[in-house]
């Protein structure tokens, strides 16, 4: 949080590592808590910067898939429009499928309902019904 690992950004693998720590570790360490999403904006900014600088092209396809994950985790449809383009490449077909699933939820609700409880957001009746369906959360 103090920016002490900024040197990681000097190399593509380090940039990827920082994004994975911010995007994936927080989700898994703080499941069902607002802290799970606290690093999303920083992870997205770092991923956007990496894409703008072409850092993603220095990574193998698996690395690119993880580098693009903050786009998928965003609740912005504009960001998801970019995610569709990024995930649409050989080797990322499964991630592209999940990107479509995530985007469909945003198109329907404007947010991810499975985050509501953790973020203290009130769920609509439609969201509550949706959350009872298999596969409504990732």
C-alpha positions as CSV (number, residue, x, y, z in Angstrom):
1,X,0.0,0.0,0.0
2,X,2.9,2.4,0.6
3,X,4.2,2.0,-3.0
4,X,7.3,0.3,-1.8
5,X,7.3,-2.3,-4.6
6,X,7.2,0.2,-7.4
7,X,10.5,-1.2,-8.8
8,X,8.5,-4.4,-9.8
9,X,7.2,-2.3,-12.6
10,X,10.6,-2.1,-14.3
11,X,10.2,-5.5,-15.9
12,X,7.2,-7.2,-17.5
13,X,7.2,-10.1,-15.1
14,X,7.4,-7.7,-12.1
15,X,4.5,-5.6,-13.5
16,X,2.5,-8.8,-13.9
17,X,3.4,-9.9,-10.3
18,X,2.3,-6.6,-8.9
19,X,-1.1,-6.8,-10.7
20,X,-1.6,-10.4,-9.6
21,X,-0.9,-9.5,-6.0
22,X,-3.3,-6.6,-6.1
23,X,-6.0,-8.3,-8.2
24,X,-6.0,-11.9,-7.1
25,X,-4.5,-12.1,-3.7
26,X,-6.8,-9.5,-2.2
27,X,-9.8,-11.4,-3.6
28,X,-8.8,-14.6,-2.1
29,X,-7.4,-13.3,1.2
30,X,-10.4,-11.1,1.9
31,X,-13.3,-13.1,0.4
32,X,-16.8,-11.8,1.4
33,X,-15.2,-8.5,2.7
34,X,-14.9,-5.1,1.1
35,X,-11.1,-5.5,1.3
36,X,-11.4,-8.0,-1.5
37,X,-12.1,-5.2,-3.9
38,X,-10.0,-2.4,-2.3
39,X,-7.1,-2.8,-4.7
40,X,-9.1,-3.0,-7.9
41,X,-8.6,0.5,-9.0
42,X,-4.8,0.3,-8.6
43,X,-4.6,-3.0,-10.3
44,X,-6.7,-1.7,-13.3
45,X,-4.5,1.5,-13.6
46,X,-1.4,-0.7,-13.6
47,X,-2.9,-3.0,-16.2
48,X,-4.0,-0.1,-18.4
49,X,-0.5,1.4,-18.2
50,X,1.1,-1.9,-19.1
51,X,-1.2,-2.3,-22.1
52,X,-0.5,1.3,-23.2
53,X,3.2,0.7,-23.0
54,X,3.0,-2.7,-24.8
55,X,4.2,-4.6,-21.7
56,X,1.5,-7.2,-22.3
57,X,3.1,-8.2,-25.6
58,X,6.3,-9.1,-23.7
59,X,4.3,-11.7,-21.7
60,X,3.3,-15.2,-22.8
61,X,-0.5,-15.8,-23.3
62,X,-1.0,-17.0,-19.7
63,X,0.6,-13.9,-18.4
64,X,-1.5,-11.7,-20.6
65,X,-4.6,-13.4,-19.3
66,X,-3.7,-12.5,-15.7
67,X,-2.6,-9.0,-16.7
68,X,-6.0,-8.4,-18.2
69,X,-8.1,-9.7,-15.3
70,X,-8.5,-6.2,-13.6
71,X,-10.5,-5.2,-16.7
72,X,-12.9,-8.1,-16.1
73,X,-13.2,-7.2,-12.5
74,X,-14.2,-3.6,-13.2
75,X,-17.9,-2.6,-12.9
76,X,-17.5,-0.2,-15.8
77,X,-19.0,-1.2,-19.2
78,X,-16.5,1.1,-21.0
79,X,-13.6,-0.9,-19.4
80,X,-15.4,-4.1,-20.4
81,X,-15.5,-2.9,-24.0
82,X,-11.7,-2.8,-23.9
83,X,-11.6,-6.2,-22.1
84,X,-13.4,-7.8,-25.0
85,X,-10.7,-6.6,-27.4
86,X,-7.9,-7.7,-25.1
87,X,-9.2,-11.2,-24.4
88,X,-10.0,-11.8,-28.1
89,X,-6.8,-13.5,-29.0
90,X,-5.6,-17.1,-29.4
91,X,-5.1,-18.9,-26.1
92,X,-7.5,-16.7,-24.2
93,X,-10.7,-18.2,-25.4
94,X,-11.8,-19.4,-21.9
95,X,-11.1,-15.9,-20.4
96,X,-13.0,-14.3,-23.3
97,X,-16.0,-16.6,-22.5
98,X,-15.9,-15.4,-18.8
99,X,-15.5,-11.8,-19.9
100,X,-18.8,-12.2,-21.8
101,X,-20.4,-13.6,-18.7
102,X,-19.2,-10.8,-16.5
103,X,-20.2,-8.2,-19.1
104,X,-23.7,-9.7,-19.3
105,X,-24.2,-9.3,-15.6
106,X,-23.1,-5.6,-15.8
107,X,-25.5,-5.0,-18.8
108,X,-28.3,-6.5,-16.7
109,X,-27.6,-4.9,-13.3
110,X,-25.0,-2.2,-13.8
111,X,-22.9,-3.8,-11.1
112,X,-21.9,-7.2,-9.8
113,X,-24.7,-8.2,-7.4
114,X,-22.4,-10.8,-5.7
115,X,-20.4,-7.9,-4.2
116,X,-23.3,-6.2,-2.7
117,X,-23.2,-7.7,0.8
118,X,-19.4,-7.2,1.1
119,X,-19.7,-3.6,-0.1
120,X,-22.7,-2.8,2.1
121,X,-24.9,-2.2,-1.0
122,X,-28.6,-3.0,-0.9
123,X,-29.7,-5.7,-3.4
124,X,-32.8,-5.3,-5.5
125,X,-35.3,-8.1,-5.6
126,X,-34.1,-9.0,-9.1
127,X,-30.5,-9.2,-7.9
128,X,-31.5,-11.4,-5.0
129,X,-33.3,-13.7,-7.3
130,X,-30.3,-13.8,-9.6
131,X,-28.0,-14.6,-6.7
132,X,-30.0,-17.7,-6.0
133,X,-29.2,-19.1,-9.5
134,X,-26.3,-21.5,-10.0
135,X,-23.3,-19.7,-11.5
136,X,-24.4,-16.3,-10.4
137,X,-21.0,-15.7,-8.7
138,X,-17.5,-16.4,-9.8
